[in-house]
Amino acid sequence: MQEKVLMKGNEAIAEAAILAGCRHYFGYPITPQTEVAAYMAKKMPKIGGTFLQAESEIAAINMVYGAASTGKRAMTSSSSPGIALKCEGISYLAGSDLPALIVNVQRGGPGLGGIQPSQSDYYLATRGPGHGDFHVIVLAPSSVQEMADLTGKAFELAEKYRMPAMLLADGTMGQMMEPVVLPDPVETVPEKTWAVTGTGCAREHRIINSLDLSPVNLERLNLERFKRYEKVEAEEAMWESFLMEDAEICIVSCGITARVSRNAIVAAREKGIRVGMIRPITLWPFPKKALLNAADQVHDFICVELNMGQMAEDVELAIRCRKPVARCNRVGGMIPSPDEVLEAIYKAAGKEAGK
Amino acid sequence: MKNNEIIIAGFGGQGLLFSGKVLAYAGLLEGRELSWLPSYGPEMRGGTANCNVILSDRPVGSPIVQHPTILMVMNTPSLDKYESTVVPGGMIFVDSSLIARKVQRQDVTAVYVPATQMAADMNMTGLANMILLGAVIAKTGCVNEAGLADALHKVIPARKADLFDSNMAAIRAGKEYVS
């Protein structure tokens, strides 16, 4: 086990990726995730890896496609507007069943928006970031420790299911420093039976491609892919329950807003309100079962998000609209204070604020 | 050790994020729970800059400091902005070379250190942040003084190791000014 160090979230992602055996980073700078690229630029040349600042986000994601085709662990990182540009390439990765890591340290939008934190790419990430029918695994860290842990996990899951994975963070998580124990280094990245590495005239050709002009074949490929997605949904959902044992109100929140909500929950508990939280760690697959179970227990849900209520819809779907789901939202780079969340808790508890 | 929520604020370039990092590393070496959150973006380059540091015995929830127990300010706009947010009984540390006005609140303790002037007098230009930080640490005990040297070694990059002594001297000067 390594010692506890102090790192920015963005740096923790970069170091954890290297420890996970990633030796190929392609990116293009954008606030608030540039520290990922800066860290890679410093470190990769010293360990025989590739750091390449591409001419654009689109170029970077296609370089990831190339590196991933050879079975190597490859990644790119960006922030919201840059991720939008990468979506074509992510779709091609999905269509070619290639594992890769895409890091999105979200900022306010739409358009160029601002540079302050946001969670407004929730739809983009969870509905399949690009054209066509597909999903990527979406992981939402809520601490610098999770930034590190989920980076390695993202590579593992991506390879296990041969699909891209996205680490969905936000500007606060990327910029803040916290103590972190980095994971142990991965000694050998698993060999791939599908990687294009040259036949050496000794084996059959392998082909990585997303094009199939036969509707029969293409349908079969899509159906096969969705069988895999079913397995991901059944087996890989991750969440954290916080003070849910006796909860009558359930907050659902991820990333930075889950941390703000934690303060509000502790304050509400001091006033005798039984409130807890289910914090999705995977946003796709969404922890539907945990939420559906909670629907039998609580009378109200509150979804705290840095968007206009994108995850709230997934909560309503997961609990089949059995209980009301209140929204507590800030957007544009604004972050709710614990008092604002507390206000929403009071409302759900049917109490006047402050009483 | 008390739990403290700290805002350090001023102009970009005054070394405020660095001061916050020294506290954060000192907290790390003490095995405490902590977070350090900077302002980021264009405001870092000449505009107002601030960082939020939380030192606690319990896991840190939100890293955003709403109501600081300690406020350290190095320009007037920052004092204007944050004075009202300090908890009653909290402490405000003012670089009185740069901020002409006094703290208006009666329910907080104000400490005035002419840090920028002291830095100039002692040939330590650019270290006013560390002088003021020395005063903060001496008055609040927010981190142990014993661990400061180790913390500073962690924060100062290897290629600038020669700056260690002057930084320590600045911290000492601030401490002595308020003792």
Chai-1 contact restraints between the chains, C-beta under 6 A:
chainA,res_idxA,chainB,res_idxB,connection_type,confidence,min_distance_angstrom,max_distance_angstrom,comment,restraint_id
A,L6,B,A24,contact,1.0,0.0,6.0,A-B,restraint_1
A,L6,B,Y25,contact,1.0,0.0,6.0,A-B,restraint_2
A,L6,B,L28,contact,1.0,0.0,6.0,A-B,restraint_3
A,T31,B,G41,contact,1.0,0.0,6.0,A-B,restraint_4
A,P32,B,Y40,contact,1.0,0.0,6.0,A-B,restraint_5
A,I115,B,G41,contact,1.0,0.0,6.0,A-B,restraint_6
A,Q175,B,P38,contact,1.0,0.0,6.0,A-B,restraint_7
A,Q175,B,Y40,contact,1.0,0.0,6.0,A-B,restraint_8
A,M176,B,S35,contact,1.0,0.0,6.0,A-B,restraint_9
A,M176,B,L37,contact,1.0,0.0,6.0,A-B,restraint_10
A,M176,B,P63,contact,1.0,0.0,6.0,A-B,restraint_11
A,M177,B,W36,contact,1.0,0.0,6.0,A-B,restraint_12
A,E178,B,S35,contact,1.0,0.0,6.0,A-B,restraint_13
A,P179,B,L28,contact,1.0,0.0,6.0,A-B,restraint_14
A,R259,B,G61,contact,1.0,0.0,6.0,A-B,restraint_15
A,R259,B,S62,contact,1.0,0.0,6.0,A-B,restraint_16
A,V260,B,S62,contact,1.0,0.0,6.0,A-B,restraint_17
A,R262,B,G61,contact,1.0,0.0,6.0,A-B,restraint_18
A,N263,B,G61,contact,1.0,0.0,6.0,A-B,restraint_19
A,N263,B,S62,contact,1.0,0.0,6.0,A-B,restraint_20
A,S337,B,Q66,contact,1.0,0.0,6.0,A-B,restraint_21
